[in-house]
């Protein structure tokens, strides 16, 4: 197995807010850092609650995965971080649309957290096949 790793960087998704990569490709997989609902064009948080924020997060993740030569339909595992578990149904309605993960959605964990960066409602990280 190769020990090489490659950093992924794209302007089509928000840049890292700290000393980390948008994604790393290693061992045939793409490990995406968690994305929050920032519009990469404006740098602003998408308003309107968890549903539009989830859509923006998935759009950002798709951009990072495409820059790595992958896409959401190649995802094998996601972790969803919610500010409020009462938002689960609204997040899940957007997340479950076939345009994102296709017919074989990835394994997933969803957890409620005390706080997310910039006080957003949702953050999602993905591991996908490269």
TILOSE-903565 format. One record per atom (N, C-alpha, C, CB): residue number from 0; x, y, z; chain; residue in one letter. Coordinates in nm, 4 decimals. Glycine has a CB too. Layout:
TILOSE-903565
 num       c1       c2       c3 cadena residuo
 NUM        X        Y        Z      A       A
...
This chain:
TILOSE-903565
 num       c1       c2       c3 cadena residuo
   0   0.0840  -0.1182   0.0000      A       X
   0   0.0000   0.0000   0.0000      A       X
   0   0.0884   0.1244   0.0000      A       X
   0  -0.0955  -0.0001   0.1218      A       X
   1   0.0530   0.2195  -0.0809      A       X
   1   0.1299   0.3422  -0.0916      A       X
   1   0.1149   0.4272   0.0342      A       X
   1   0.0865   0.4214  -0.2146      A       X
   2   0.2236   0.4904   0.0727      A       X
   2   0.2186   0.5812   0.1872      A       X
   2   0.2118   0.7262   0.1421      A       X
   2   0.3402   0.5603   0.2771      A       X
   3   0.1948   0.7463   0.0121      A       X
   3   0.1848   0.8817  -0.0406      A       X
   3   0.0518   0.9443  -0.0026      A       X
   3   0.2018   0.8818  -0.1923      A       X
   4   0.0557   1.0731   0.0183      A       X
   4  -0.0686   1.1462   0.0380      A       X
   4  -0.0601   1.2762  -0.0389      A       X
   4  -0.0962   1.1721   0.1886      A       X
   5  -0.1773   1.3211  -0.0864      A       X
   5  -0.1849   1.4405  -0.1693      A       X
   5  -0.2894   1.5346  -0.1100      A       X
   5  -0.2194   1.4044  -0.3171      A       X
   6  -0.2535   1.6610  -0.0994      A       X
   6  -0.3465   1.7614  -0.0502      A       X
   6  -0.4393   1.8053  -0.1635      A       X
   6  -0.2704   1.8827   0.0086      A       X
   7  -0.5659   1.8262  -0.1311      A       X
   7  -0.6648   1.8753  -0.2267      A       X
   7  -0.6992   2.0181  -0.1871      A       X
   7  -0.7933   1.7840  -0.2299      A       X
   8  -0.7005   2.1060  -0.2873      A       X
   8  -0.7359   2.2461  -0.2623      A       X
   8  -0.8123   2.2974  -0.3822      A       X
   8  -0.6094   2.3337  -0.2350      A       X
   9  -0.9266   2.3621  -0.3552      A       X
   9  -1.0062   2.4199  -0.4629      A       X
   9  -1.0699   2.5495  -0.4169      A       X
   9  -1.1139   2.3214  -0.5102      A       X
  10  -1.0789   2.6438  -0.5079      A       X
  10  -1.1479   2.7700  -0.4800      A       X
  10  -1.2991   2.7554  -0.4947      A       X
  10  -1.0968   2.8802  -0.5732      A       X
  11  -1.3462   2.6407  -0.5433      A       X
  11  -1.4896   2.6168  -0.5601      A       X
  11  -1.5580   2.5844  -0.4272      A       X
  11  -1.5124   2.5030  -0.6590      A       X
  12  -1.4789   2.5703  -0.3210      A       X
  12  -1.5311   2.5478  -0.1861      A       X
  12  -1.4569   2.6428  -0.0925      A       X
  12  -1.5138   2.3967  -0.1408      A       X
  13  -1.5155   2.6694   0.0240      A       X
  13  -1.4458   2.7582   0.1184      A       X
  13  -1.3091   2.7025   0.1557      A       X
  13  -1.5301   2.7786   0.2451      A       X
  14  -1.2135   2.7928   0.1708      A       X
  14  -1.0809   2.7525   0.2138      A       X
  14  -1.0823   2.7103   0.3593      A       X
  14  -0.9811   2.8651   0.1924      A       X
  15  -0.9790   2.6399   0.3985      A       X
  15  -0.9673   2.5970   0.5371      A       X
  15  -0.9619   2.7185   0.6298      A       X
  15  -0.8421   2.5090   0.5561      A       X
  16  -1.0314   2.7085   0.7422      A       X
  16  -1.0344   2.8178   0.8401      A       X
  16  -0.9203   2.8077   0.9400      A       X
  16  -1.1672   2.8186   0.9141      A       X
  17  -0.8318   2.7138   0.9201      A       X
  17  -0.7199   2.6928   1.0110      A       X
  17  -0.6110   2.6134   0.9431      A       X
  17  -0.7655   2.6219   1.1379      A       X
  18  -0.5176   2.5584   1.0213      A       X
  18  -0.4049   2.4837   0.9645      A       X
  18  -0.4414   2.3391   0.9302      A       X
  18  -0.2881   2.4849   1.0616      A       X
  19  -0.5266   2.3234   0.8305      A       X
  19  -0.5658   2.1907   0.7835      A       X
  19  -0.5975   2.1988   0.6358      A       X
  19  -0.6874   2.1360   0.8630      A       X
  20  -0.6123   2.0833   0.5724      A       X
  20  -0.6412   2.0748   0.4293      A       X
  20  -0.7905   2.0571   0.4067      A       X
  20  -0.5632   1.9587   0.3646      A       X
  21  -0.8398   2.1033   0.2910      A       X
  21  -0.9783   2.0761   0.2549      A       X
  21  -1.0010   1.9261   0.2447      A       X
  21  -1.0148   2.1452   0.1224      A       X
  22  -0.9018   1.8558   0.1923      A       X
  22  -0.9076   1.7103   0.1841      A       X
  22  -0.7675   1.6566   0.1622      A       X
  22  -1.0026   1.6640   0.0706      A       X
  23  -0.7533   1.5284   0.1930      A       X
  23  -0.6296   1.4546   0.1674      A       X
  23  -0.6682   1.3274   0.0925      A       X
  23  -0.5517   1.4217   0.3017      A       X
  24  -0.5926   1.2953  -0.0131      A       X
  24  -0.6092   1.1690  -0.0840      A       X
  24  -0.4953   1.0783  -0.0392      A       X
  24  -0.6096   1.1889  -0.2411      A       X
  25  -0.5330   0.9604   0.0108      A       X
  25  -0.4332   0.8631   0.0558      A       X
  25  -0.4960   0.7240   0.0519      A       X
  25  -0.3812   0.8973   0.2001      A       X
  26  -0.4185   0.6262   0.0109      A       X
  26  -0.4649   0.4887   0.0141      A       X
  26  -0.5906   0.4635  -0.0674      A       X
  26  -0.4889   0.4487   0.1538      A       X
  27  -0.6099   0.5394  -0.1754      A       X
  27  -0.7261   0.5199  -0.2612      A       X
  27  -0.8538   0.5839  -0.2095      A       X
  27  -0.7492   0.3753  -0.2799      A       X
  28  -0.8426   0.6610  -0.1017      A       X
  28  -0.9594   0.7284  -0.0442      A       X
  28  -0.9358   0.8786  -0.0364      A       X
  28  -0.9913   0.6722   0.0957      A       X
  29  -1.0452   0.9529  -0.0336      A       X
  29  -1.0419   1.0979  -0.0133      A       X
  29  -1.1015   1.1242   0.1238      A       X
  29  -1.1203   1.1759  -0.1267      A       X
  30  -1.0245   1.1884   0.2093      A       X
  30  -1.0693   1.2249   0.3431      A       X
  30  -1.0963   1.3754   0.3439      A       X
  30  -0.9629   1.1852   0.4521      A       X
  31  -1.2234   1.4123   0.3441      A       X
  31  -1.2609   1.5538   0.3413      A       X
  31  -1.2749   1.6075   0.4825      A       X
  31  -1.3920   1.5741   0.2635      A       X
  32  -1.2175   1.7233   0.5048      A       X
  32  -1.2412   1.7938   0.6304      A       X
  32  -1.3881   1.8336   0.6354      A       X
  32  -1.1483   1.9191   0.6441      A       X
  33  -1.4385   1.8535   0.7540      A       X
  33  -1.5761   1.8985   0.7676      A       X
  33  -1.5982   2.0305   0.6963      A       X
  33  -1.6131   1.9115   0.9139      A       X
  34  -1.7091   2.0396   0.6272      A       X
  34  -1.7477   2.1636   0.5598      A       X
  34  -1.8659   2.2250   0.6335      A       X
  34  -1.7830   2.1379   0.4101      A       X
  35  -1.8640   2.3552   0.6422      A       X
  35  -1.9757   2.4297   0.6984      A       X
  35  -2.0414   2.5082   0.5858      A       X
  35  -1.9291   2.5244   0.8139      A       X
  36  -2.1597   2.5647   0.6087      A       X
  36  -2.2348   2.6280   0.5000      A       X
  36  -2.1886   2.7684   0.4623      A       X
  36  -2.3776   2.6339   0.5371      A       X
  37  -2.0626   2.7790   0.4257      A       X
  37  -2.0108   2.9056   0.3749      A       X
  37  -2.0233   2.9070   0.2232      A       X
  37  -1.8630   2.9273   0.4183      A       X
  38  -2.0718   3.0173   0.1701      A       X
  38  -2.0745   3.0367   0.0253      A       X
  38  -1.9331   3.0752  -0.0160      A       X
  38  -2.1803   3.1469  -0.0180      A       X
  39  -1.8655   2.9952  -0.0997      A       X
  39  -1.7275   3.0264  -0.1342      A       X
  39  -1.7123   3.1575  -0.2119      A       X
  39  -1.6696   2.9138  -0.2145      A       X
  40  -1.8176   3.2013  -0.2781      A       X
  40  -1.8100   3.3260  -0.3552      A       X
  40  -1.8113   3.4488  -0.2650      A       X
  40  -1.9257   3.3339  -0.4541      A       X
  41  -1.8844   3.4410  -0.1549      A       X
  41  -1.8998   3.5582  -0.0677      A       X
  41  -1.8300   3.5436   0.0671      A       X
  41  -2.0457   3.5852  -0.0447      A       X
  42  -1.8033   3.4191   0.1067      A       X
  42  -1.7470   3.3951   0.2388      A       X
  42  -1.8487   3.4070   0.3503      A       X
  42  -1.6352   3.4900   0.2639      A       X
  43  -1.9756   3.4212   0.3134      A       X
  43  -2.0822   3.4381   0.4122      A       X
  43  -2.1528   3.3055   0.4392      A       X
  43  -2.1835   3.5433   0.3645      A       X
  44  -2.2073   3.2940   0.5594      A       X
  44  -2.2861   3.1768   0.5961      A       X
  44  -2.4216   3.1853   0.5269      A       X
  44  -2.3031   3.1665   0.7507      A       X
  45  -2.4658   3.0744   0.4703      A       X
  45  -2.5967   3.0675   0.4059      A       X
  45  -2.7036   3.0795   0.5141      A       X
  45  -2.6134   2.9344   0.3242      A       X
  46  -2.8022   3.1639   0.4903      A       X
  46  -2.9092   3.1842   0.5883      A       X
  46  -3.0274   3.0940   0.5568      A       X
  46  -2.9538   3.3316   0.5907      A       X
  47  -3.1251   3.0923   0.6467      A       X
  47  -3.2489   3.0211   0.6209      A       X
  47  -3.2656   2.8920   0.6979      A       X
  47  -3.2588   2.9925   0.4784      A       X
  48  -3.1710   2.8585   0.7843      A       X
  48  -3.1867   2.7382   0.8657      A       X
  48  -3.1092   2.6193   0.8141      A       X
  48  -3.3301   2.7022   0.8746      A       X
  49  -3.1370   2.5054   0.8756      A       X
  49  -3.0564   2.3865   0.8513      A       X
  49  -3.0740   2.3294   0.7102      A       X
  49  -3.0908   2.2810   0.9529      A       X
  50  -3.1906   2.3410   0.6494      A       X
  50  -3.2100   2.2836   0.5147      A       X
  50  -3.1207   2.3512   0.4106      A       X
  50  -3.3572   2.2962   0.4723      A       X
  51  -3.1263   2.4842   0.3942      A       X
  51  -3.0358   2.5455   0.2972      A       X
  51  -2.8891   2.5346   0.3381      A       X
  51  -3.0722   2.6906   0.2781      A       X
  52  -2.8635   2.5285   0.4682      A       X
  52  -2.7252   2.5116   0.5121      A       X
  52  -2.6739   2.3723   0.4744      A       X
  52  -2.7138   2.5337   0.6645      A       X
  53  -2.7563   2.2701   0.4886      A       X
  53  -2.7164   2.1352   0.4493      A       X
  53  -2.6886   2.1288   0.2990      A       X
  53  -2.8255   2.0333   0.4879      A       X
  54  -2.7736   2.1915   0.2200      A       X
  54  -2.7532   2.1935   0.0743      A       X
  54  -2.6200   2.2588   0.0395      A       X
  54  -2.8687   2.2682   0.0040      A       X
  55  -2.5860   2.3693   0.1067      A       X
  55  -2.4591   2.4375   0.0789      A       X
  55  -2.3408   2.3519   0.1219      A       X
  55  -2.4542   2.5734   0.1501      A       X
  56  -2.3517   2.2862   0.2368      A       X
  56  -2.2445   2.1982   0.2829      A       X
  56  -2.2193   2.0874   0.1807      A       X
  56  -2.2795   2.1376   0.4206      A       X
  57  -2.3257   2.0253   0.1315      A       X
  57  -2.3098   1.9186   0.0326      A       X
  57  -2.2525   1.9716  -0.0986      A       X
  57  -2.4438   1.8501   0.0067      A       X
  58  -2.2909   2.0917  -0.1365      A       X
  58  -2.2331   2.1554  -0.2560      A       X
  58  -2.0830   2.1774  -0.2357      A       X
  58  -2.3042   2.2911  -0.2865      A       X
  59  -2.0451   2.2245  -0.1181      A       X
  59  -1.9029   2.2464  -0.0890      A       X
  59  -1.8258   2.1146  -0.0903      A       X
  59  -1.8860   2.3159   0.0473      A       X
  60  -1.8841   2.0120  -0.0281      A       X
  60  -1.8172   1.8818  -0.0269      A       X
  60  -1.8022   1.8257  -0.1676      A       X
  60  -1.8943   1.7832   0.0603      A       X
  61  -1.9052   1.8410  -0.2496      A       X
  61  -1.8964   1.7939  -0.3881      A       X
  61  -1.7812   1.8644  -0.4613      A       X
  61  -2.0307   1.8182  -0.4625      A       X
  62  -1.7660   1.9938  -0.4398      A       X
  62  -1.6581   2.0679  -0.5060      A       X
  62  -1.5208   2.0159  -0.4627      A       X
  62  -1.6697   2.2185  -0.4750      A       X
  63  -1.5047   1.9887  -0.3345      A       X
  63  -1.3774   1.9356  -0.2850      A       X
  63  -1.3531   1.7963  -0.3430      A       X
  63  -1.3763   1.9308  -0.1298      A       X
  64  -1.4551   1.7115  -0.3402      A       X
  64  -1.4398   1.5768  -0.3949      A       X
  64  -1.4089   1.5796  -0.5436      A       X
  64  -1.5655   1.4955  -0.3700      A       X
  65  -1.4749   1.6667  -0.6192      A       X
  65  -1.4459   1.6764  -0.7631      A       X
  65  -1.3014   1.7196  -0.7868      A       X
  65  -1.5424   1.7758  -0.8312      A       X
  66  -1.2525   1.8108  -0.7043      A       X
  66  -1.1128   1.8538  -0.7173      A       X
  66  -1.0175   1.7379  -0.6913      A       X
  66  -1.0827   1.9694  -0.6204      A       X
  67  -1.0637   1.6391  -0.6155      A       X
  67  -0.9830   1.5200  -0.5870      A       X
  67  -1.0059   1.4091  -0.6888      A       X
  67  -1.0137   1.4683  -0.4477      A       X
  68  -1.0948   1.4320  -0.7864      A       X
  68  -1.1250   1.3295  -0.8863      A       X
  68  -1.2334   1.2328  -0.8416      A       X
  68  -1.0006   1.2527  -0.9194      A       X
  69  -1.3135   1.2715  -0.7454      A       X
  69  -1.4188   1.1860  -0.6919      A       X
  69  -1.5513   1.2622  -0.6957      A       X
  69  -1.3852   1.1397  -0.5465      A       X
  70  -1.6504   1.2164  -0.6216      A       X
  70  -1.7793   1.2861  -0.6113      A       X
  70  -1.8564   1.2257  -0.4941      A       X
  70  -1.8620   1.2749  -0.7455      A       X
  71  -1.9675   1.2863  -0.4604      A       X
  71  -2.0483   1.2392  -0.3479      A       X
  71  -2.0999   1.0975  -0.3673      A       X
  71  -2.1645   1.3320  -0.3262      A       X
  72  -2.1259   1.0569  -0.4909      A       X
  72  -2.1768   0.9214  -0.5121      A       X
  72  -2.0698   0.8142  -0.4896      A       X
  72  -2.2326   0.9090  -0.6525      A       X
  73  -1.9471   0.8560  -0.4608      A       X
  73  -1.8387   0.7637  -0.4275      A       X
  73  -1.8088   0.7649  -0.2772      A       X
  73  -1.7121   0.7999  -0.5068      A       X
  74  -1.8914   0.8372  -0.2011      A       X
  74  -1.8734   0.8456  -0.0557      A       X
  74  -1.9021   0.7116   0.0093      A       X
  74  -1.9645   0.9540   0.0044      A       X
  75  -1.8197   0.6750   0.1070      A       X
  75  -1.8401   0.5513   0.1814      A       X
  75  -1.8795   0.5780   0.3267      A       X
  75  -1.7139   0.4664   0.1766      A       X
  76  -1.8476   0.6964   0.3799      A       X
  76  -1.8790   0.7293   0.5186      A       X
  76  -1.8914   0.8796   0.5343      A       X
  76  -1.7717   0.6740   0.6141      A       X
  77  -1.9945   0.9211   0.6035      A       X
  77  -2.0085   1.0619   0.6390      A       X
  77  -2.0313   1.0725   0.7891      A       X
  77  -2.1251   1.1287   0.5602      A       X
  78  -1.9963   1.1868   0.8416      A       X
  78  -2.0315   1.2220   0.9783      A       X
  78  -2.0984   1.3578   0.9722      A       X
  78  -1.9058   1.2232   1.0733      A       X
  79  -2.2190   1.3647   1.0278      A       X
  79  -2.2971   1.4878   1.0304      A       X
  79  -2.2960   1.5397   1.1737      A       X
  79  -2.4441   1.4646   0.9789      A       X
  80  -2.2581   1.6648   1.1884      A       X
  80  -2.2583   1.7314   1.3179      A       X
  80  -2.3712   1.8345   1.3163      A       X
  80  -2.1190   1.7986   1.3486      A       X
  81  -2.4658   1.8204   1.4071      A       X
  81  -2.5784   1.9127   1.4161      A       X
  81  -2.5697   1.9938   1.5439      A       X
  81  -2.7115   1.8371   1.4100      A       X
  82  -2.6011   2.1205   1.5322      A       X
  82  -2.6089   2.2062   1.6503      A       X
  82  -2.7280   2.1668   1.7371      A       X
  82  -2.6194   2.3541   1.6091      A       X
  83  -2.8351   2.1190   1.6727      A       X
  83  -2.9571   2.0834   1.7440      A       X
  83  -3.0176   1.9595   1.6782      A       X
  83  -3.0588   2.2021   1.7444      A       X
  84  -3.0279   1.8498   1.7529      A       X
  84  -3.0814   1.7256   1.6970      A       X
  84  -3.2275   1.7415   1.6544      A       X
  84  -3.0688   1.6123   1.7990      A       X
  85  -3.2958   1.8450   1.6993      A       X
  85  -3.4313   1.8729   1.6511      A       X
  85  -3.4313   1.9083   1.5028      A       X
  85  -3.4941   1.9867   1.7319      A       X
  86  -3.3152   1.9411   1.4471      A       X
  86  -3.3018   1.9718   1.3045      A       X
  86  -3.2760   1.8468   1.2199      A       X
  86  -3.1892   2.0715   1.2837      A       X
  87  -3.2744   1.7285   1.2837      A       X
  87  -3.2399   1.6056   1.2123      A       X
  87  -3.3292   1.5828   1.0905      A       X
  87  -3.2496   1.4864   1.3062      A       X
  88  -3.4605   1.5934   1.1053      A       X
  88  -3.5527   1.5635   0.9943      A       X
  88  -3.5303   1.6581   0.8769      A       X
  88  -3.6989   1.5728   1.0417      A       X
  89  -3.5125   1.7861   0.9044      A       X
  89  -3.4911   1.8843   0.7971      A       X
  89  -3.3578   1.8598   0.7268      A       X
  89  -3.4956   2.0278   0.8536      A       X
  90  -3.2535   1.8288   0.8040      A       X
  90  -3.1237   1.7969   0.7445      A       X
  90  -3.1355   1.6704   0.6608      A       X
  90  -3.0152   1.7798   0.8539      A       X
  91  -3.2007   1.5686   0.7166      A       X
  91  -3.2113   1.4394   0.6510      A       X
  91  -3.2900   1.4469   0.5202      A       X
  91  -3.2760   1.3400   0.7441      A       X
  92  -3.3894   1.5348   0.5149      A       X
  92  -3.4678   1.5511   0.3918      A       X
  92  -3.3796   1.6001   0.2778      A       X
  92  -3.5844   1.6494   0.4143      A       X
  93  -3.2913   1.6948   0.3056      A       X
  93  -3.1999   1.7448   0.2029      A       X
  93  -3.0921   1.6408   0.1739      A       X
  93  -3.1355   1.8784   0.2470      A       X
  94  -3.0300   1.5888   0.2770      A       X
  94  -2.9217   1.4910   0.2647      A       X
  94  -2.9655   1.3689   0.1844      A       X
  94  -2.8736   1.4476   0.4033      A       X
  95  -3.0908   1.3278   0.2003      A       X
  95  -3.1407   1.2068   0.1356      A       X
  95  -3.1789   1.2206  -0.0099      A       X
  95  -3.2562   1.1584   0.2085      A       X
  96  -3.1689   1.3400  -0.0666      A       X
  96  -3.2024   1.3566  -0.2080      A       X
  96  -3.1044   1.2757  -0.2945      A       X
  96  -3.1995   1.5075  -0.2479      A       X
  97  -3.1567   1.2018  -0.3928      A       X
  97  -3.0690   1.1150  -0.4742      A       X
  97  -2.9642   1.1910  -0.5543      A       X
  97  -3.1525   1.0335  -0.5690      A       X
  98  -2.9809   1.3199  -0.5736      A       X
  98  -2.8812   1.3979  -0.6483      A       X
  98  -2.7468   1.4057  -0.5758      A       X
  98  -2.9335   1.5386  -0.6735      A       X
  99  -2.7470   1.3753  -0.4475      A       X
  99  -2.6219   1.3831  -0.3724      A       X
  99  -2.5480   1.2492  -0.3699      A       X
  99  -2.6493   1.4296  -0.2302      A       X
 100  -2.6069   1.1467  -0.3147      A       X
 100  -2.5358   1.0210  -0.2939      A       X
 100  -2.5815   0.9079  -0.3847      A       X
 100  -2.5510   0.9786  -0.1527      A       X
 101  -2.6816   0.9309  -0.4692      A       X
 101  -2.7270   0.8282  -0.5615      A       X
 101  -2.8007   0.7160  -0.4916      A       X
 101  -2.6107   0.7725  -0.6373      A       X
 102  -2.7959   0.5990  -0.5521      A       X
 102  -2.8731   0.4838  -0.5039      A       X
 102  -2.8061   0.4117  -0.3874      A       X
 102  -2.8952   0.3861  -0.6170      A       X
 103  -2.6783   0.4370  -0.3646      A       X
 103  -2.6049   0.3690  -0.2570      A       X
 103  -2.5499   0.4720  -0.1592      A       X
 103  -2.4896   0.2819  -0.3146      A       X
 104  -2.6343   0.5225  -0.0691      A       X
 104  -2.5854   0.6241   0.0242      A       X
 104  -2.4788   0.5651   0.1173      A       X
 104  -2.7024   0.6823   0.1068      A       X
 105  -2.3870   0.6499   0.1625      A       X
 105  -2.2787   0.6019   0.2479      A       X
 105  -2.3277   0.5678   0.3887      A       X
 105  -2.1683   0.7064   0.2555      A       X
 106  -2.2432   0.4963   0.4621      A       X
 106  -2.2665   0.4801   0.6051      A       X
 106  -2.2596   0.6199   0.6672      A       X
 106  -2.1611   0.3812   0.6711      A       X
 107  -2.3316   0.6386   0.7787      A       X
 107  -2.3368   0.7740   0.8354      A       X
 107  -2.3517   0.7675   0.9861      A       X
 107  -2.4526   0.8549   0.7742      A       X
 108  -2.2884   0.8631   1.0510      A       X
 108  -2.3121   0.8909   1.1924      A       X
 108  -2.3619   1.0339   1.2005      A       X
 108  -2.1820   0.8693   1.2800      A       X
 109  -2.4555   1.0583   1.2906      A       X
 109  -2.5057   1.1941   1.3133      A       X
 109  -2.5020   1.2204   1.4625      A       X
 109  -2.6508   1.2128   1.2562      A       X
 110  -2.4385   1.3298   1.4995      A       X
 110  -2.4265   1.3645   1.6405      A       X
 110  -2.4636   1.5101   1.6635      A       X
 110  -2.2846   1.3375   1.6905      A       X
 111  -2.5195   1.5361   1.7800      A       X
 111  -2.5434   1.6741   1.8221      A       X
 111  -2.4192   1.7206   1.8970      A       X
 111  -2.6731   1.6865   1.9118      A       X
 112  -2.3780   1.8424   1.8665      A       X
 112  -2.2593   1.8990   1.9301      A       X
 112  -2.2957   2.0289   2.0007      A       X
 112  -2.1473   1.9233   1.8263      A       X
 113  -2.2128   2.0685   2.0944      A       X
 113  -2.2403   2.1894   2.1713      A       X
 113  -2.2290   2.3155   2.0860      A       X
 113  -2.1456   2.1987   2.2893      A       X
 114  -2.1324   2.3142   1.9939      A       X
 114  -2.1118   2.4343   1.9119      A       X
 114  -2.0324   2.3972   1.7884      A       X
 114  -2.0389   2.5456   1.9922      A       X
 115  -2.0612   2.4675   1.6787      A       X
 115  -1.9891   2.4482   1.5533      A       X
 115  -1.9227   2.5796   1.5131      A       X
 115  -2.0847   2.3979   1.4411      A       X
 116  -1.8211   2.5733   1.4251      A       X
 116  -1.7558   2.6972   1.3811      A       X
 116  -1.8569   2.7976   1.3263      A       X
 116  -1.6500   2.6665   1.2745      A       X
 117  -1.8370   2.9210   1.3618      A       X
 117  -1.9217   3.0328   1.3173      A       X
 117  -2.0687   3.0131   1.3562      A       X
 117  -1.9106   3.0497   1.1655      A       X
 118  -2.0944   2.9280   1.4543      A       X
 118  -2.2289   2.9022   1.5061      A       X
 118  -2.3274   2.8545   1.3992      A       X
 118  -2.2826   3.0268   1.5707      A       X
 119  -2.2786   2.7783   1.3019      A       X
 119  -2.3658   2.7237   1.1978      A       X
 119  -2.4503   2.6112   1.2549      A       X
 119  -2.2832   2.6734   1.0775      A       X
 120  -2.5510   2.5682   1.1795      A       X
 120  -2.6420   2.4625   1.2241      A       X
 120  -2.5906   2.3232   1.1914      A       X
 120  -2.7778   2.4818   1.1616      A       X
 121  -2.5026   2.3111   1.0903      A       X
 121  -2.4603   2.1789   1.0443      A       X
 121  -2.3181   2.1839   0.9877      A       X
 121  -2.5582   2.1253   0.9380      A       X
 122  -2.2464   2.0751   1.0087      A       X
 122  -2.1157   2.0511   0.9474      A       X
 122  -2.1139   1.9041   0.9085      A       X
 122  -1.9955   2.0880   1.0453      A       X
 123  -2.0552   1.8733   0.7926      A       X
 123  -2.0482   1.7345   0.7458      A       X
 123  -1.9064   1.7070   0.6955      A       X
 123  -2.1542   1.7072   0.6330      A       X
 124  -1.8562   1.5887   0.7322      A       X
 124  -1.7292   1.5413   0.6769      A       X
 124  -1.7554   1.4124   0.6004      A       X
 124  -1.6224   1.5190   0.7895      A       X
 125  -1.6675   1.3830   0.5028      A       X
 125  -1.6879   1.2694   0.4130      A       X
 125  -1.5584   1.1952   0.3904      A       X
 125  -1.7457   1.3155   0.2796      A       X
 126  -1.5698   1.0628   0.3781      A       X
 126  -1.4631   0.9789   0.3256      A       X
 126  -1.5202   0.9145   0.1992      A       X
 126  -1.4138   0.8699   0.4321      A       X
 127  -1.4473   0.9262   0.0888      A       X
 127  -1.4947   0.8750  -0.0395      A       X
 127  -1.3844   0.7990  -0.1121      A       X
 127  -1.5462   0.9896  -0.1271      A       X
 128  -1.4246   0.7142  -0.2046      A       X
 128  -1.3296   0.6455  -0.2918      A       X
 128  -1.2712   0.7491  -0.3884      A       X
 128  -1.3985   0.5265  -0.3699      A       X
 129  -1.1412   0.7474  -0.4040      A       X
 129  -1.0736   0.8441  -0.4921      A       X
 129  -1.1071   0.8171  -0.6374      A       X
 129  -0.9212   0.8392  -0.4718      A       X
